[in-house]
Amino acid sequence: MRHSLILAFLFCIATPALAQSFDFPKEFRTQAVATNGTTIHVRVGGQGPAVVLLHGYGETGDMWVAMARELMRDHTVIVPDLRGMGLSSKPAGGFDKKNQAKDLEGVLASLNVDAIDLVAHDIGNMVAFAYAAEHPSRVTRLVLIDAPVPGVGPWDEILKNPLLWHFRFGGPDMERLVAGRERIYLDRFWNEFSATPARFTEAAREHYAAFYALPGAMHSGFAQFAAFDQDAVDNRAWLAAGGKLAMPVLALGGEKSFGLTMAAVMRAAASNVTEGVVPDSGHWIMEENPVATVKLVREFLEGH
């Protein structure tokens, strides 16, 4: 009932064109999976080997519509909303990425899925990395796109970038500052991290801003960033214990964003890394150059 009411609210504030632009193919179903002390909203469609698509901050699983439409031809495509984001529930805590990997574990158990390809962007990278580190035998191929992993590779240098001040921005006063101004706050991300801000369309901005205006959503977003210190501790402990990902990894960066730095990050934690660049794109790869992004991901998943 809760999800139905939220969907009805979002539909009412959206234009018809907006509502259509974020529709997954009709073959997809949605379900709410109760797991690990939260409820994860999941979209599932297609047939074949399973592939999971994880979104990041400033978006929801809806960012993956074009990717899902392509991959569903020969994959079972699973698209969750991360804890506290989109239509998933908004718990008070549990935002460290090892714990969110348990969220994904619960989703996969509910779907009776054992092995997956795992594709992620932004904060989704961090959850995907934690899951792959904990369950290496269950991840066939791993794609991480345009965001660092706490504690891995040049993490400390990346933190010095002034564009990333939001990593330390959070808490109740910050929540009060952005209450009712979610769109203003998010526009800063969509503009500054784009090569071409106009490609992150007004329709997309309205769509995602509505989700982040839901009760508890901005608290959850700040909590995702606040957990980075613990994430770095966890990842460094894993590396110090001899952790190294053995599955094939594609490290993709936007040409005008992380670029080949993504490969430098992942070579510190994985032994089989393929580097790649999404051309003519900043951070928002599925808005700025979805055709190239889908092509690069599909070719990697096919083993090319």
C-alpha positions in Angstrom: 0.0 0.0 0.0 2.8 2.4 0.9 4.6 1.9 -2.4 1.3 2.3 -4.3 0.6 5.7 -2.6 4.1 7.0 -3.3 3.8 5.9 -7.0 0.5 7.6 -7.2 2.0 10.8 -5.7 4.9 10.8 -8.1 2.6 10.2 -11.1 0.4 13.1 -10.2 3.3 15.6 -10.0 4.8 14.3 -13.3 3.9 15.2 -16.8 2.7 12.3 -19.0 6.0 12.4 -21.0 8.0 12.2 -17.7 6.1 9.2 -16.5 6.7 7.4 -19.7 10.4 8.2 -19.9 11.1 6.2 -16.7 8.9 3.2 -17.5 10.7 -0.1 -17.6 9.5 -2.5 -20.3 6.1 -4.0 -19.6 7.8 -7.4 -19.1 9.3 -6.1 -15.8 7.6 -6.7 -12.5 8.2 -4.8 -9.3 8.3 -6.2 -5.8 9.2 -5.1 -2.2 11.7 -7.4 -0.6 11.9 -7.3 3.2 15.4 -8.1 4.2 18.2 -7.1 6.7 15.9 -4.8 8.6 14.7 -2.8 5.6 12.5 -3.2 2.5 14.1 -3.0 -0.9 12.1 -2.0 -4.0 13.2 -4.2 -6.9 12.4 -4.4 -10.6 12.9 -7.7 -12.4 12.5 -8.7 -16.0 14.0 -10.7 -18.9 15.3 -14.2 -19.1 18.8 -15.7 -18.9 21.8 -15.3 -16.6 21.2 -12.7 -13.9 22.6 -9.2 -14.0 22.1 -6.7 -11.2 22.2 -2.9 -11.9 22.9 -0.7 -8.9 22.4 3.1 -9.0 24.0 5.9 -7.1 23.2 9.2 -5.4 21.0 11.8 -7.1 19.2 9.0 -9.0 17.3 5.8 -8.4 17.2 2.4 -10.2 15.2 4.3 -12.8 18.5 5.5 -14.3 19.0 2.0 -15.8 15.9 1.9 -18.0 17.8 2.0 -21.3 20.4 -0.6 -20.0 17.7 -2.9 -18.8 15.8 -2.7 -22.1 19.0 -3.9 -23.9 20.1 -6.5 -21.4 16.7 -8.1 -20.9 17.0 -9.7 -24.4 19.3 -12.4 -22.9 19.6 -11.7 -19.2 17.3 -11.7 -16.1 17.8 -8.0 -15.1 17.4 -7.1 -11.4 17.3 -3.4 -10.5 17.0 -2.5 -6.8 16.7 0.9 -5.2 19.4 1.2 -2.6 18.5 1.3 1.1 16.9 4.7 1.9 16.6 5.8 -1.8 13.9 5.7 -4.4 11.0 3.5 -3.3 13.0 1.5 -0.8 12.3 2.1 2.9 14.1 4.8 4.8 15.7 3.2 7.9 17.5 5.3 10.4 20.9 3.5 9.9 22.7 0.6 8.3 24.2 2.6 5.4 27.7 1.2 5.6 28.3 -0.6 2.3 29.1 -4.0 3.9 25.6 -3.9 5.4 24.0 -2.8 2.1 25.7 -5.8 0.5 23.6 -7.8 2.9 20.6 -6.0 1.5 21.5 -7.3 -2.0 22.2 -10.8 -0.6 18.6 -10.8 0.7 17.2 -9.6 -2.6 19.0 -12.3 -4.5 17.9 -15.0 -2.0 14.3 -14.0 -2.4 14.7 -14.4 -6.2 16.6 -17.7 -5.9 19.5 -16.2 -7.8 23.0 -17.6 -7.0 25.4 -16.1 -9.6 25.2 -12.6 -11.1 27.0 -10.1 -13.3 27.1 -6.9 -11.3 27.0 -3.4 -12.9 27.1 -0.3 -10.7 27.5 3.5 -10.8 28.4 6.1 -8.1 27.5 4.8 -4.6 26.3 1.7 -6.2 30.0 1.0 -6.9 30.7 0.9 -3.2 27.9 -1.6 -2.5 28.9 -3.7 -5.5 32.5 -3.8 -4.3 31.5 -4.8 -0.8 29.3 -7.6 -2.2 32.0 -8.9 -4.6 34.5 -8.9 -1.8 32.2 -10.9 0.5 30.8 -13.2 -2.2 33.5 -13.5 -4.9 32.2 -16.9 -6.2 28.8 -15.4 -6.9 29.9 -12.5 -9.1 30.8 -13.6 -12.6 31.7 -10.1 -13.9 31.9 -6.8 -12.2 31.4 -3.3 -13.8 32.1 -0.2 -11.7 31.4 3.2 -13.3 32.7 6.6 -12.4 33.1 6.7 -8.7 35.8 5.8 -6.2 35.7 3.1 -3.6 36.4 4.2 0.0 39.9 3.1 1.2 40.9 1.6 -2.2 43.7 3.0 -4.4 44.0 6.8 -4.5 41.1 7.3 -2.1 42.9 9.9 0.1 44.0 11.9 -2.9 40.5 11.8 -4.3 39.1 13.2 -1.1 41.1 16.4 -1.5 39.1 17.4 -4.6 37.1 20.5 -3.6 34.2 19.3 -5.8 33.6 16.5 -3.3 32.8 18.7 -0.3 29.5 17.0 0.0 31.2 13.8 1.3 31.4 15.7 4.6 28.1 17.5 4.4 25.4 16.0 6.6 23.6 15.9 9.9 20.3 17.4 11.2 21.2 21.0 10.5 22.1 20.1 6.9 18.8 18.3 6.6 17.0 21.4 7.8 18.9 23.5 5.3 17.8 21.4 2.3 14.3 20.6 3.4 12.0 21.9 0.7 15.1 22.8 -1.3 16.0 19.3 -2.5 16.0 20.4 -6.2 18.4 23.2 -5.5 20.8 20.9 -3.7 20.6 18.2 -6.4 21.0 20.6 -9.3 24.5 21.3 -8.0 25.4 17.7 -8.6 23.7 17.3 -11.9 25.3 20.5 -13.2 28.9 20.4 -11.8 29.4 16.7 -12.5 28.1 16.8 -16.1 30.2 17.5 -19.2 27.0 18.9 -20.7 24.4 19.7 -18.0 21.6 20.1 -20.5 21.7 16.3 -21.2 20.5 15.8 -17.6 17.0 16.9 -18.7 14.5 18.9 -16.9 12.2 15.9 -16.9 14.9 13.8 -15.2 15.6 16.5 -12.6 11.9 16.7 -11.7 11.6 13.0 -11.5 14.5 12.4 -9.2 13.9 15.5 -7.1 10.5 14.2 -6.2 12.0 11.0 -4.8 14.6 12.9 -2.8 11.8 15.1 -1.3 10.1 12.1 0.2 10.2 11.8 4.0 13.6 10.5 5.2 15.2 10.5 1.7 17.7 13.3 2.3 18.6 11.9 5.7 19.4 8.6 3.9 21.4 10.4 1.3 23.6 12.1 3.9 23.9 8.8 5.8 25.3 7.1 2.6 28.1 9.7 2.6 28.6 9.6 6.4 29.3 5.9 6.2 32.4 6.4 4.0 34.8 6.4 6.9 33.6 3.0 8.0 33.6 1.8 4.5 37.2 2.8 4.1 38.1 0.9 7.4 36.3 -2.2 6.1 37.9 -2.1 2.7 41.4 -1.5 4.0 41.0 -4.4 6.5 40.0 -6.6 3.6 43.0 -5.5 1.5 45.4 -5.9 4.4 44.1 -9.5 4.8 45.2 -10.2 1.3 41.9 -9.5 -0.4 42.0 -9.3 -4.2 39.0 -9.6 -6.6 39.7 -12.3 -9.2 36.6 -12.0 -11.4 36.9 -9.8 -14.6 36.4 -6.2 -13.7 35.5 -3.4 -16.1 36.4 0.0 -14.7 34.6 2.7 -16.6 35.0 6.5 -16.2 33.3 9.3 -17.9 35.7 11.1 -20.3 35.1 14.4 -18.5 35.0 12.9 -15.1 37.0 10.0 -13.6 38.2 8.7 -16.9 41.1 6.2 -16.5 41.3 6.9 -12.8 38.7 4.3 -12.4 41.1 1.7 -13.6 43.8 3.0 -11.2 41.3 2.5 -8.3 40.4 -1.0 -9.3 43.9 -2.2 -10.0 44.6 -1.7 -6.3 42.0 -4.3 -5.4 41.5 -6.6 -8.5 43.8 -8.7 -10.6 41.9 -8.7 -13.9 40.9 -5.2 -14.7 39.8 -3.8 -18.1 39.9 0.0 -18.4 37.3 2.0 -20.4 36.1 5.5 -21.0 32.6 6.7 -21.8 33.3 9.3 -24.5 31.7 12.7 -24.5 30.3 12.3 -20.9 30.8 13.5 -17.4 29.6 11.6 -14.4 26.0 11.0 -15.5 26.8 8.4 -18.1 23.2 7.1 -18.7 22.0 10.6 -19.3 25.0 12.0 -21.2 25.9 9.1 -23.4 23.6 6.1 -22.8 24.4 4.5 -26.2 28.1 4.3 -25.6 27.6 3.2 -22.0 25.3 0.3 -22.9 27.6 -0.8 -25.7 30.6 -0.9 -23.4 28.8 -2.8 -20.7 27.3 -5.3 -23.1 30.5 -6.0 -24.9 32.2 -6.7 -21.5 29.5 -8.9 -20.3 29.7 -10.9 -23.5 33.4 -11.4 -22.9 34.7 -9.2 -25.8 
